[in-house]
Amino acid sequence: MTKILPKIDMSIISHFIGEEMGLFFPENKWVELERGLKRACHAFHYQDLNTCVQWLMSSHLNQEKTEILASCLTVGETYFYRDTKIFETIEKDKLIPLIYERYKSNRQLRIWSAGCSTGEEPLSIAMTLNRLIPDIKNWNVHLIASDINTQALEKMSKGVYSQWSFRNVSPSIQSSYFKEIGPGQFEVLPSIKSMIKTFYLNLSQDVYPSLLNDTNAMDIILCRNVLMYFSEEKIRKIIKRFYHTLSDGGWLVVGCTECYDEYYSDFVSVRINGMTFYQKKIESLKSNVTDPPIQRKKIVIQPESHSKELNDIETIENYANAGRLNDALKKCDECIEQYKSQTEFYYLKAMILIELGQDDLAMQTLKSVIYLNQKHIMAYINLGSIAKRQGRINDSNEYCQCALSLLQQLNPESVIEGSGGVTANKMIDMVGIMSNAR
């Protein structure tokens, strides 16, 4: 294999990757980029690096190429409770006060691990919540984890880790939440793994905040050692979107090398124990509903529908993004009564019911979606997800198979209705991960 690429080629490929994937590799990161390209060369079964690079740049990156490149270029080491001081501060100064506040109100928590890699970070949060909340089964906890690397997401869904991932974990934590399934191999308990919803998301290109992928009204977003992969322009856009994804007073947690206050001018910068956290400013609920410049994929509605339906959909999503789920649910019911057979309002209602922890009502509503549109892929996927949470594995697999059958009939690059911008090819991978994980 060719050992090095000419400087001009490195400049071209780094620009190409930036345009196609949003990842940023300036000249001082070209050594790291070349290592990643060599891994990609092997994954694409090329012997010569130059030939592989020319092949990659010969056309627009399809989903398969993007995912393989992402897995090769964003290799990151992680382990449970990485950066102990951060986790201790999150627990003491963020989670405990939030839990106390929510215990007296709706008993709901919403946390997003953005760029979760193989899952050690969100699982660390899940274990912490399980320890802090004795009656956690009576809470509505939404803990979501996303990454651009589908291989990492698949490992997380399997939930099996080597002893090396536990180098910062006490033996009591390891024995409480994992079982040894082989020499040096430990599987996380189903009760902990089931707390987390995993999905593919490219922070640079995909849609958030969005009710459709559950990235709305977050209490805490953790995005540590991820922003360093993006250009300054992309970082500013991502942080702006994180701001709109958070609830009033919500917290953004980034890596210690990513704390450049000029990027976070919309936030309040708070120093705790020598670390910087960023809090969303408290705004009026009215401004939260009308302000966020939500980045939307086009929603397909019936030809006879007019702008009012689109406005109603946007109003529902804005309510949800502001955390006003009861208002969003009420608006859904009004629209269902008015438009009768428009599946979008039934589907949005189901997503809100899931967020409210009302799975049985959500299932009934999703079945109404399928009654109106037997090819509504996301309705089958969400029915499968609910069935899996309820321990009905056979039912879950049947719903997943229905979704896969419909997905395989589509162009791999077509966007799935109600998915928040996910393509058929991505969704096939994610449904496969969901149906294979136990």
C-alpha positions as CSV (number, residue, x, y, z in Angstrom):
1,M,0.0,0.0,0.0
2,T,1.2,3.5,-0.8
3,K,2.6,5.0,2.4
4,I,1.9,8.7,1.9
5,L,-0.3,10.9,-0.3
6,P,1.1,14.0,-2.0
7,K,0.3,17.2,-0.2
8,I,-2.0,18.4,-3.0
9,D,-4.0,15.2,-2.8
10,M,-4.3,15.6,1.0
11,S,-5.7,19.1,0.4
12,I,-8.2,17.8,-2.1
13,I,-9.4,14.8,-0.1
14,S,-9.7,16.8,3.1
15,H,-11.9,19.4,1.3
16,F,-13.9,16.6,-0.3
17,I,-14.6,15.0,3.1
18,G,-15.5,18.3,4.6
19,E,-18.1,19.0,1.8
20,E,-19.5,15.4,1.8
21,M,-19.5,14.6,5.5
22,G,-19.0,17.8,7.4
23,L,-15.8,16.5,9.0
24,F,-12.9,18.9,9.2
25,F,-9.3,17.9,8.7
26,P,-7.0,21.0,8.4
27,E,-3.3,20.5,7.5
28,N,-2.2,19.9,11.1
29,K,-4.6,16.9,11.2
30,W,-3.5,15.3,7.9
31,V,-1.5,12.6,9.7
32,E,-4.6,11.6,11.5
33,L,-6.6,11.8,8.3
34,E,-4.1,9.6,6.4
35,R,-4.3,7.0,9.1
36,G,-8.1,7.0,8.8
37,L,-7.8,6.8,5.0
38,K,-5.6,3.7,5.3
39,R,-8.1,2.0,7.4
40,A,-10.8,2.9,4.8
41,C,-8.6,1.6,2.0
42,H,-8.5,-1.8,3.8
43,A,-12.2,-1.7,4.5
44,F,-12.9,-1.0,0.8
45,H,-10.5,-3.8,-0.3
46,Y,-8.0,-1.6,-2.1
47,Q,-4.3,-2.3,-2.0
48,D,-3.2,1.2,-3.1
49,L,-4.2,4.3,-1.1
50,N,-4.0,6.6,-4.1
51,T,-6.3,4.4,-6.1
52,C,-8.8,4.2,-3.3
53,V,-8.8,8.0,-2.8
54,Q,-9.4,8.6,-6.5
55,W,-12.3,6.1,-6.4
56,L,-13.9,7.7,-3.4
57,M,-13.8,11.2,-5.0
58,S,-15.0,10.0,-8.4
59,S,-18.7,10.5,-7.4
60,H,-21.0,11.7,-4.6
61,L,-20.6,9.6,-1.5
62,N,-23.5,7.2,-1.1
63,Q,-24.7,6.0,2.3
64,E,-22.5,2.9,2.4
65,K,-19.3,4.8,1.6
66,T,-20.2,7.5,4.1
67,E,-20.7,5.1,7.0
68,I,-17.5,3.1,6.3
69,L,-15.5,6.3,6.0
70,A,-17.1,7.6,9.3
71,S,-16.1,4.4,11.1
72,C,-12.5,4.8,9.9
73,L,-12.1,8.6,10.3
74,T,-13.8,9.0,13.7
75,V,-12.2,6.3,15.7
76,G,-12.2,7.5,19.3
77,E,-11.2,5.8,22.5
78,T,-13.8,5.8,25.3
79,Y,-14.5,4.0,28.5
80,F,-17.1,4.1,31.3
81,Y,-17.1,7.2,33.4
82,R,-14.4,8.8,31.4
83,D,-13.3,12.0,33.1
84,T,-14.5,11.2,36.6
85,K,-14.5,14.8,37.7
86,I,-17.0,15.7,35.0
87,F,-19.4,12.8,35.9
88,E,-19.1,13.7,39.6
89,T,-20.0,17.3,38.8
90,I,-22.9,16.3,36.5
91,E,-24.3,14.1,39.2
92,K,-23.9,16.5,42.1
93,D,-24.6,19.8,40.4
94,K,-26.9,18.9,37.6
95,L,-28.7,15.6,38.0
96,I,-29.5,15.6,41.7
97,P,-31.1,19.1,41.6
98,L,-32.9,18.2,38.4
99,I,-34.2,14.9,39.8
100,Y,-35.4,16.7,43.0
101,E,-37.2,19.3,40.9
102,R,-38.9,16.8,38.6
103,Y,-39.8,14.5,41.5
104,K,-42.2,17.2,42.6
105,S,-43.6,17.7,39.1
106,N,-43.7,15.4,36.0
107,R,-40.9,12.9,36.9
108,Q,-39.5,13.3,33.4
109,L,-35.8,13.6,32.3
110,R,-34.5,14.1,28.8
111,I,-30.7,13.6,28.1
112,W,-28.9,13.2,24.8
113,S,-25.4,11.8,24.3
114,A,-24.5,13.3,20.9
115,G,-21.5,11.4,19.4
116,C,-21.9,8.5,21.8
117,S,-19.3,6.2,20.0
118,T,-19.7,2.6,21.4
119,G,-22.0,3.7,24.2
120,E,-19.9,4.0,27.3
121,E,-21.0,7.6,28.0
122,P,-24.8,7.1,27.8
123,L,-24.5,3.8,29.7
124,S,-22.6,5.7,32.4
125,I,-25.4,8.2,32.6
126,A,-28.0,5.3,32.7
127,M,-26.2,3.6,35.6
128,T,-26.0,6.9,37.5
129,L,-29.7,7.5,37.0
130,N,-30.5,4.0,38.1
131,R,-28.5,4.5,41.3
132,L,-29.9,8.0,42.0
133,I,-33.6,7.2,41.4
134,P,-34.9,4.2,43.4
135,D,-38.3,4.2,41.7
136,I,-36.9,4.9,38.2
137,K,-39.6,2.5,36.7
138,N,-42.1,5.1,37.7
139,W,-40.3,7.9,35.8
140,N,-40.4,8.9,32.1
141,V,-36.7,8.9,31.3
142,H,-35.7,9.6,27.7
143,L,-32.0,8.9,27.3
144,I,-31.0,9.0,23.6
145,A,-27.6,8.3,22.0
146,S,-26.5,9.1,18.5
147,D,-23.4,8.8,16.3
148,I,-22.3,8.9,12.7
149,N,-20.5,5.5,13.1
150,T,-23.0,2.7,12.6
151,Q,-20.4,0.1,13.6
152,A,-20.0,1.8,17.0
153,L,-23.8,2.0,17.3
154,E,-24.1,-1.8,16.6
155,K,-21.5,-2.5,19.3
156,M,-23.5,-0.4,21.8
157,S,-26.7,-2.2,20.9
158,K,-25.1,-5.5,21.6
159,G,-23.9,-4.1,25.0
160,V,-20.8,-6.3,25.4
161,Y,-17.5,-4.7,26.6
162,S,-14.0,-5.9,27.5
163,Q,-12.3,-5.3,30.8
164,W,-10.4,-2.4,29.4
165,S,-13.6,-0.3,29.2
166,F,-13.9,-0.6,33.0
167,R,-10.6,0.8,33.9
168,N,-12.2,3.8,35.6
169,V,-15.1,1.8,37.2
170,S,-15.3,0.4,40.7
171,P,-15.8,-3.3,41.0
172,S,-19.1,-2.8,42.8
173,I,-20.5,-0.8,39.8
174,Q,-19.2,-3.4,37.3
175,S,-20.7,-6.3,39.2
176,S,-24.0,-4.4,39.8
177,Y,-24.8,-3.6,36.2
178,F,-22.9,-6.2,34.1
179,K,-22.6,-9.9,33.9
180,E,-19.6,-11.8,32.7
181,I,-20.4,-13.9,29.6
182,G,-16.9,-15.0,28.8
183,P,-13.2,-14.4,29.6
184,G,-12.8,-10.7,29.9
185,Q,-16.2,-10.0,28.3
186,F,-19.1,-8.3,30.1
187,E,-22.6,-7.7,29.0
188,V,-24.7,-4.8,30.4
189,L,-27.9,-5.7,32.1
190,P,-31.1,-5.4,29.9
191,S,-32.7,-3.1,32.5
192,I,-29.8,-0.6,31.8
193,K,-29.5,-1.1,28.1
194,S,-33.2,-0.7,27.6
195,M,-33.1,2.9,29.1
196,I,-31.3,4.1,25.9
197,K,-32.6,4.8,22.4
198,T,-29.8,4.7,19.9
199,F,-29.9,6.1,16.3
200,Y,-27.7,7.3,13.5
201,L,-27.3,11.1,13.3
202,N,-24.8,13.3,11.5
203,L,-24.6,16.5,13.6
204,S,-23.4,18.5,10.6
205,Q,-26.1,17.4,8.1
206,D,-29.2,15.8,9.8
207,V,-32.2,17.4,11.3
208,Y,-32.5,18.5,15.0
209,P,-34.3,19.6,17.1
210,S,-37.1,17.4,15.9
211,L,-40.0,15.6,17.5
212,L,-39.6,13.0,14.8
213,N,-36.2,11.7,16.1
214,D,-36.8,12.7,19.7
215,T,-34.2,15.5,19.7
216,N,-36.4,18.1,21.3
217,A,-36.7,19.8,24.7
218,M,-33.5,18.2,26.2
219,D,-32.5,18.8,29.8
220,I,-28.9,17.9,29.2
221,I,-26.8,17.4,26.0
222,L,-23.4,15.8,26.2
223,C,-21.2,16.3,23.2
224,R,-17.7,15.7,24.4
225,N,-14.6,15.5,22.1
226,V,-16.9,15.5,19.0
227,L,-16.9,19.2,17.9
228,M,-13.1,19.0,17.2
229,Y,-14.0,17.0,14.0
230,F,-15.8,20.0,12.5
231,S,-14.8,23.4,11.0
232,E,-15.4,26.6,12.9
233,E,-18.4,27.4,10.7
234,K,-19.9,23.9,11.3
235,I,-19.2,24.2,15.1
236,R,-21.1,27.4,15.3
237,K,-24.1,26.0,13.5
238,I,-24.2,22.8,15.6
239,I,-24.0,24.8,18.8
240,K,-26.8,27.0,17.6
241,R,-28.9,24.0,16.9
242,F,-28.0,22.5,20.3
243,Y,-29.3,25.7,21.9
244,H,-32.7,25.3,20.3
245,T,-32.7,21.6,21.2
246,L,-32.4,22.3,24.9
247,S,-35.3,23.3,27.2
248,D,-35.1,26.6,29.0
249,G,-32.3,26.3,31.6
250,G,-30.9,23.1,30.0
251,W,-27.2,22.3,30.0
252,L,-24.7,21.6,27.2
253,V,-21.6,19.6,28.2
254,V,-18.6,19.7,25.8
255,G,-15.0,18.5,26.0
256,C,-12.5,20.6,28.0
257,T,-10.6,21.5,24.7
258,E,-13.9,22.6,23.1
259,C,-14.7,25.4,25.6
260,Y,-14.2,28.5,23.5
261,D,-16.7,31.0,24.9
262,E,-17.0,32.9,21.6
263,Y,-18.8,29.8,20.2
264,Y,-21.4,29.8,23.0
265,S,-22.5,33.4,23.1
266,D,-26.2,32.4,23.3
267,F,-25.4,30.4,26.5
268,V,-24.6,31.4,30.1
269,S,-21.1,30.1,30.8
270,V,-20.8,28.6,34.3
271,R,-17.6,27.5,35.9
272,I,-17.9,24.6,38.4
273,N,-14.9,22.7,39.9
274,G,-12.6,24.2,37.3
275,M,-14.8,23.1,34.4
276,T,-17.0,25.1,32.1
277,F,-20.7,24.2,31.5
278,Y,-23.1,26.0,29.2
279,Q,-26.6,26.8,30.2
280,K,-29.5,27.9,28.0
281,K,-30.8,31.2,29.0
282,I,-34.3,31.2,30.5
283,E,-36.7,32.6,28.0
284,S,-40.5,33.0,28.0
285,L,-42.4,30.1,26.7
286,K,-43.9,32.3,24.0
287,S,-40.5,33.1,22.5
288,N,-39.5,29.4,22.7
289,V,-42.5,28.5,20.5
290,T,-42.0,31.1,17.9
291,D,-38.2,31.6,17.8
292,P,-36.4,28.3,16.9
293,P,-35.4,28.3,13.2
294,I,-36.2,24.6,12.9
295,Q,-34.4,22.9,10.0
296,R,-37.1,20.8,8.4
297,K,-37.2,18.2,5.8
298,K,-40.2,18.5,3.5
299,I,-43.3,16.8,4.9
300,V,-45.4,15.1,2.3
301,I,-49.1,15.8,2.6
302,Q,-52.0,15.2,0.3
303,P,-52.2,17.4,-2.8
304,E,-55.5,19.0,-1.7
305,S,-54.0,20.1,1.6
306,H,-52.9,23.8,1.9
307,S,-50.6,25.9,3.9
308,K,-52.7,25.7,7.0
309,E,-51.9,22.0,7.5
310,L,-48.2,22.8,7.2
311,N,-48.6,25.6,9.7
312,D,-50.4,23.3,12.1
313,I,-47.6,20.7,11.8
314,E,-45.0,23.3,12.5
315,T,-47.0,24.6,15.5
316,I,-47.1,21.1,17.0
317,E,-43.4,20.6,16.5
318,N,-42.6,24.0,18.0
319,Y,-44.7,23.2,21.1
320,A,-42.9,19.9,21.4
321,N,-39.4,21.4,20.9
322,A,-40.2,23.9,23.7
323,G,-41.2,21.0,26.0
324,R,-44.9,21.9,25.9
325,L,-46.1,18.4,25.2
326,N,-49.6,18.8,26.6
327,D,-50.2,21.8,24.3
328,A,-48.7,19.8,21.4
329,L,-51.0,16.8,22.2
330,K,-54.1,19.1,22.4
331,K,-53.2,20.6,19.0
332,C,-52.8,17.1,17.5
333,D,-56.3,16.2,18.7
334,E,-57.7,19.4,17.2
335,C,-56.1,18.7,13.9
336,I,-57.2,15.0,13.8
337,E,-60.7,16.2,14.4
338,Q,-60.4,18.8,11.6
339,Y,-58.5,16.8,9.0
340,K,-59.7,13.3,9.8
341,S,-57.5,11.2,7.5
342,Q,-54.2,13.1,7.5
343,T,-51.7,10.5,8.9
344,E,-49.2,13.2,9.9
345,F,-51.2,14.3,12.8
346,Y,-51.8,10.8,14.1
347,Y,-48.1,10.0,13.8
348,L,-47.1,13.2,15.6
349,K,-49.6,12.4,18.3
350,A,-48.0,8.9,18.7
351,M,-44.6,10.5,19.0
352,I,-45.8,12.8,21.8
353,L,-47.5,10.0,23.6
354,I,-44.2,8.0,23.6
355,E,-42.4,11.0,25.1
356,L,-45.1,11.2,27.8
357,G,-44.5,7.5,28.6
358,Q,-48.0,6.5,27.4
359,D,-46.9,3.5,25.3
360,D,-50.3,1.8,25.2
361,L,-52.0,4.9,23.8
362,A,-49.1,5.4,21.4
363,M,-49.6,1.9,20.1
364,Q,-53.3,2.5,19.4
365,T,-52.5,5.7,17.6
366,L,-49.7,4.1,15.5
367,K,-52.1,1.3,14.5
368,S,-54.5,4.1,13.3
369,V,-51.6,5.4,11.2
370,I,-51.2,2.0,9.6
371,Y,-54.9,1.7,9.0
372,L,-54.7,5.0,7.1
373,N,-51.4,4.2,5.4
374,Q,-50.3,0.5,5.3
375,K,-46.9,1.5,4.0
376,H,-46.0,4.0,6.8
377,I,-42.6,2.6,7.7
378,M,-41.9,4.6,10.8
379,A,-45.2,3.5,12.4
380,Y,-44.1,-0.2,12.1
381,I,-40.6,0.7,13.5
382,N,-42.1,2.6,16.5
383,L,-44.5,-0.3,17.2
384,G,-41.5,-2.6,17.1
385,S,-39.6,-0.4,19.5
386,I,-42.5,-0.2,22.0
387,A,-43.1,-4.0,21.8
388,K,-39.4,-4.6,22.5
389,R,-39.5,-2.3,25.6
390,Q,-42.5,-4.3,26.8
391,G,-40.6,-7.6,26.4
392,R,-42.7,-8.8,23.5
393,I,-39.7,-9.8,21.3
394,N,-41.7,-11.8,18.8
395,D,-44.1,-9.0,18.1
396,S,-41.2,-6.5,17.9
397,N,-39.5,-8.7,15.3
398,E,-42.7,-9.0,13.3
399,Y,-43.1,-5.2,13.2
400,C,-39.4,-4.8,12.2
401,Q,-39.8,-7.3,9.4
402,C,-42.7,-5.4,8.0
403,A,-40.6,-2.2,8.1
404,L,-37.6,-4.0,6.4
405,S,-39.8,-5.4,3.7
406,L,-41.1,-1.9,2.9
407,L,-37.7,-0.3,3.1
408,Q,-36.1,-2.8,0.7
409,Q,-38.6,-1.7,-2.0
410,L,-37.3,1.9,-1.9
411,N,-34.3,3.7,-3.4
412,P,-31.6,3.4,-0.8
413,E,-31.1,7.2,-0.8
414,S,-34.8,8.1,-0.5
415,V,-35.8,9.9,2.7
416,I,-38.3,8.1,5.0
417,E,-41.5,9.9,5.8
418,G,-41.7,10.8,9.5
419,S,-38.1,9.9,10.2
420,G,-36.6,13.4,10.5
421,G,-34.6,13.0,7.3
422,V,-33.2,9.5,7.6
423,T,-32.6,7.6,4.3
424,A,-33.9,4.1,3.6
425,N,-30.3,2.7,3.6
426,K,-29.6,4.2,7.1
427,M,-33.0,3.0,8.4
428,I,-32.3,-0.6,7.2
429,D,-29.1,-0.6,9.3
430,M,-30.9,0.8,12.3
431,V,-33.8,-1.6,12.2
432,G,-31.3,-4.4,11.8
433,I,-29.5,-3.3,14.9
434,M,-32.8,-2.9,16.8
435,S,-34.1,-6.3,15.9
436,N,-30.8,-8.1,16.6
437,A,-30.2,-6.5,20.0
438,R,-31.7,-8.3,23.0
